[in-house]
Structures are given as structure tokens and as C-alpha cells.
Amino acid sequence: MAAPEVASSGDTAWILTSCALVLLMTPGLAFFYGGMVQRSNVLNTMMMSIVTMGMVALPWMFLGFSLAFGGGAGGFIGDLRHAGFNALQGRLWPGTALPALLFAVYQMTFCVVGCAIISGSVVERMQFSAYIVFIPIWSVLVYAPVCHWVWGPDGWIDEMGAKDFAGGTVVHESTAVSALVLAVLLGPRSMRSAEQSTQAHNVPIVILGAALLWFGWSGFNAGSALAANEQAVLALVNTYQAAGASLVTWILIERWTAKRYSAVGSVTGAIVGLVLITPGAGLVTPVGAALIGVLGCVVVYPAFSINKNRVDDSLDTFPCHGVAGFVGTV
């Protein structure tokens, strides 16, 4: 008789912790976005992030996880073998020493924060009721297939040899492209609304949100090793190095181009660095991570100058996540 599968207590403890860290990124994003909009839109903006924690949970359990990680034909979409988290209890996820159910919930936290990212492009002009309908549909019809392409057992992008360690393509590029499409479809805000939103109304809240995002990113990147091992340590070190290097680079560029420093710009630089290193967090050296933070920031910085009269990406979701995610992946 074969020995029963036994989960690693160390790995399990680390991924349990990482689940909490990644989930914390969503309230962090709520603060980050909430501090940037007009005072009258703060609660609506923050709730657009917080509500994803509920609106994603059920679709992910019943359909999303299975479509993302179930076996499928052609590498484009998974089957329904794990619908309702079926056949996950009491077994390990293949290739890991983790309970399969824990792996499913950890992946759910990625989908949650990804959905919250999208809200940054539509705040101040998309109705909340429309948004809460859109999010579960997007999580199943867009996020799950892209996740399968990259991380699924027969995903066509993975089969090509492309590596995405912690979600540069799965989370950041997929959400940013969707956010850009929504921004184009919705059109720009009124001139008055856009002008009032050029300055963050509450900078301390923005800084708090960025700090929570940075803290939670520890579980996002280092947790993607799916074990408490040397690769997780490397991913953690690289996460901090890239974010720090990008923050300093942003400050220097801002000082050179605008003749000033800004708190919002500084923390934005850190977030850009975190996005840049996500695809290769566990795959490059610490020196390489720092270089990615510096050079990537130089490339991404001009993207924040997009003309909002043409494409009104309210809180620069596409430059921060789409451009930075693409640069980091490359």
C-alpha cells in the first residue's frame, strides 16, 4: 500500500502566511487608490477594491480555479474536474508539498487583487452596480484562461518556455490591458472631474496604501516559490531590491524633469519596481533585480505622461501594471 501524502508543515505555514499577505494587498490598493481621487469619491473607490474579496470568491471556487488549473485540450482552457474545489481535499497539489486546497485559495488571492487593480482605470465614472457585475464575469472569462495559458498544466505560453514566476503576465498585464479597454470604452471624465483629480486629496492614505502593498508583495512574490526554500528567500530579496532601486530612480528622474520631489511619485516608483520584478522574482540575482528596478523605471516613467483627454486611465493603471509588467517580463 502506498504511503499517504503528507504536506510539509513548513511549506504549508509559509503559504498560509502568504495567503494573508496577498489578500492584504487588496485593502492596501483600496487606500492607495482612495487617497488619489476626489474626496467625494473616496468610499466608492475604496469599495471597488474591497468588494472584489467577495465577488471573486464564489466564481473562483465553482469555475475559475478549475478553468485555470484543470487539465484541458490545446492549452487554452482547463476542464471542470475541480469545479467547486472538487477532488482537492486530502491530497497534495502536484509538484508541491502543499495541500491542494491551500494552493487553490492562494491562487484565488491573486485573482482578487488583479480584479481590484482594474478599478483604478474606471473610478469616478463607472457605476458601482455595473462594476460588481463585471468583476465575477471577468474573473472567469478573462483571468482564468490567461492563468491557464501561463500556469496551467498544458498552457500554451508555458509550453513555449516563457516563464512568469509570480504573475507579471497573469495578473498585471491581463488586468492592465482590460483596464485600458474599459477606459477607452467609457471615455474620459468631465474636464472638471479630471482636473480635480490631478492631485491626490490625501497623500498619507496613498502612502499607507503603498506600504501595505509593498508588505503584501512579500507573499505575492516569495510565496510563488510554493515552498519555504531558497528560491522563496531569493524572491523576497529581489522584491525589496527592485522596489528600492525603482523608488530611488523615480525620485531622481522626477527631480531632474520636474525640479521637485513628490511623496506620491516616490511610492509610485516603488510600486512600479514591485511590478517590474514580479515575473522574474525567483529567477534573477539580487544585482539583476536592482538593475531591473533602475532600468525598468527609466523606461516606464514616460508612460505616465499619457494624454488623459484621449485615454482617461484615471489612476494610471496601464502604465503602472501593463507597461511595467511587460518590461519586467521581457
N, C-alpha and C positions, 0 to 999 in steps of 0.2 A: 504494500500500500504506500502511495506517495505521501511524503511528509506534508502537512498542511502549510499553506503560505503564511508567513509571519512578516508583518510590517516592521520596518526599522523604527524603533521608538525615537531615535534622534532625528531622522528624516521627517517623521510624522510631526514631531513637535515643531520643527522649523517651518514646515509648510502650513501648519495650523496658525503659527505666528504670522507667516506671510499673507495668509488669507485676511487676517485682521488689518495688516499694514496696507494691502492693496485696497481693501474696502474703505479704509480711512482716506484714501486719495479722493474719493467722491465728495465727502464733506469738505475736504481741502479745496477741491475745484469749485465748490459752491461759494466758499469765502473768496477765492481768487477772482472768480467772475463777478460775484456780488459787489465787491469793492470797486469795480470798474464802471459800473453802469450808473445811470441817474438814480438819485435817491428814491424816486417814486417806483422804480422797477427792481429794487433790491430783493424783496421777498420772492417775487415771481422768478427772477433769475436764479436765486439760490434753490428754490424748489424744483426748477427744471433739472438740476443735478441730483438733488436728494430723491426725487420721485423715481429715478431710474433704479434705485436699490430695490424698489418693489416691483416696478413694471417689467424688469428683466428676469426676476427670479423664477416665476412660473413658466414663461415661454422657454427659458433655458432648460428647466427640468423636463418639460414634456416633449420638446422638439429640438431646441438649439444645440444642446450638448451632443445628442446622437447624430444630428446632421453634420456637426463639426468633427466629431471624433469616431463615429461609426465607420465601418468598412463600406466602401462604395465602388461603383463602376466608373472607370475613366478618370478618377482622381478629382472630380468636380464637386461631389456632394456625398455625404455619408448616408447610411441607411437608418432605419428606425430601431435597430437592435437595443439601443439604450434609452429609448423613449420612456419618460417617467423615471429616469435613473434605474431602469431595469437592468438586472444582472450585474450590479456594481457592488452591492453589499457582500461582505465576507470574502472579497478577493482583492488582489493587488492589481494596480494598473500596469500593463505590460511595459517592461523596460525600467521600472522603478521599484522601490521598496515601500511604496505608499499605498494606503487603502484607496481603491478606485473611486469611492465616493468622495474622498477628500480631494483627489485630483479634479473631479468634476466641479466641485464647489470653488476650488482655487481658480479654475478657468472661468467660472461664472463672474468672479470679481473683475476680471479683465474686461468682460463684455459690459459690465455695469459702468465702469469708468469710461470705457470707449463711448457708450451712449451719452454719458454726461458731457463728454468733450464736444459733441455735435452742437449742444445748446449754445456754445459760445458764438456761433455764426448767425444765430437766429433770434437772440434775445432782443427785446424791445419791439418786436414786430410779429412774432408767431404766437398765436393764441395757445394758452396752456392746454386747453382741451384737445386741440389738434396735435400738440406735441406728445401728449400721453398716449394717443392712438398710434402715432408714427413710431415711437420708440420700440415697442414689442414687435411690430412688423419688421422694422429694420434689423433688429437683433436676429431674427430668424431668416429673413430673405437675403440679407447682405453680410452681416457679420459671420454667421455660421458657415456659409460657403467659402468665404475668404479664409477663415480659420482652417477649414478642411484643406484648402489648396496648399497652405503653408505647413500646418502641423498635423494634418490628418494622416492616417496610416498609409494612404496611397496618393496623397496630394500632388498635383501635377507640378507645382512650384518646387516642392521638396524633392520630387523625383529629378528635377533639373539640376539639383545640387545647391540651390540657393539656401542660405542659412539666415534665419531670423531668430536670434536667441531668445528675445523677450517681448517681441511684438511690434517692431518698427513698421512692418507691413500690416500685420493682422489688426493691430489696434490703431496706430497713429495714421498711417496712410489711408486705410479704409474709412476711418471716421472723418479725416480731413477732406478727402475727395467728396464724400457725401455732404459734409458741411458746406463746401463750396457750391455744390449743385443746388442745395437748398437756398443759399444766399442769392444765387442768380435767379432762381425761380420766384423767390419772394420779392426781389427788387430792393432798392435802397430804402432806408428810413427817410422820414421827412428831414429836410435840411436842418430844421430847428433841433430835432431829436439827435441827429448825428453830431451837430456842433456841441450840444450839451454833454455828449458822451466822449468828447476828445480828451477829457481829463478824468482820472479816477476820482470818484467822490469821497472815497475813504481809503487812503493809502495803507494805514495799519492793517485793515482787513485783508487787503491784497497781499501784504507781506505775510500775514498769518496763514493765508491760504497757500502761498508758495512754500512756506516752511513745512506745512502738513503734507504737501505734495512731495517735497524732497524726502521727508521722513518716510512716507509710504512707499516711495520708489525703491527703497531698500528691499522690500518684499517683492516688488514688481520685477526687478532685475535679478537680485540674488536668489529669490525664490524660484526663478525659472530654471535653475540648475536641478530642481526637483529632488534635491538631497542636501544634507548638511555636509558638504565636502569642499575640497579645494577650489572647485570651479565656482561655487557659491561665494567663497571668500574673494576670488578674483573679480567676480561680477560686482560685488559690493565696493571693492576698492576702485574699480574702474568707474562706477557710477559717481562716486564722490569726486574723483579726479576730473572727469569730463565736465561735471556741473560747475565745479570750482573754476576750471580753466575758462569755460564759456562765460561765466559771470564776470570774471576779470576782463576778458576780451571785450565783452559788451560795454563795460564801463569805459574802457579806453577808446573804443570806437565812438561812443556817444560823446565823450569829452572832445574828441577830435572833430567830429562832424557838427555837433550842436553847441559846443563850448560850455557844456554843463554835464552834471551827473543827475540821474533821477533814480529814486528808490524803485519805482515801478519798472523802469528799464533794467535795473540791476537784477531784480528777481526774475524778470522775463528772460534775461540772459541765462540764468541758472536753469530755468525750465527748458529752454532750447537745448542746453547741454545735456540734460537728462534724456530728452527725446533723441538727440544725436547718438548717444551711446547705447540706447536700448537694443538695437539689432545685433550689436557685437559685444555686449557687456561681458560675456563669459568667454570671449574668443580672442581678445586682443590683450596686449601688455598694458600695464599702467601708464607707461610713457606714450604708447599708442593712443590710449584713451584721452590723455591730456591733449595730444595733438588733434584728435578728432574734435575735442571741445573748442580749441582755438581756431583751427581752420574752418570747421563747420560753422562756427558763429560768424566768421567773416563772410562766408557765402550766404548764410541765411539772413543776416541783418538787413540787407537791401529789400528783401521780400516784404518787410513790414511797412514799406512805403507805398503799398498798393493803393490805387485811387478808389476810395470808398464810394465815390459818386457813380462809379461804373459797376463795381462788385463790392457790395457793402457787407463784408465779413466782419461783423460787429466787433468781436474781440480778438481778431487776428488768429482764428483757429487754423486756417490753412497754412499761413507762413510758419506758425509755431510747431504744428504737428505734421502737416503734409510735406512742406519743403524740408524741414529738419529731419523728418523720418526718412525721406528719400535720400538725402545727403548721407545720413548715417548708414543706411542700407548699402549704398554704393561704396 
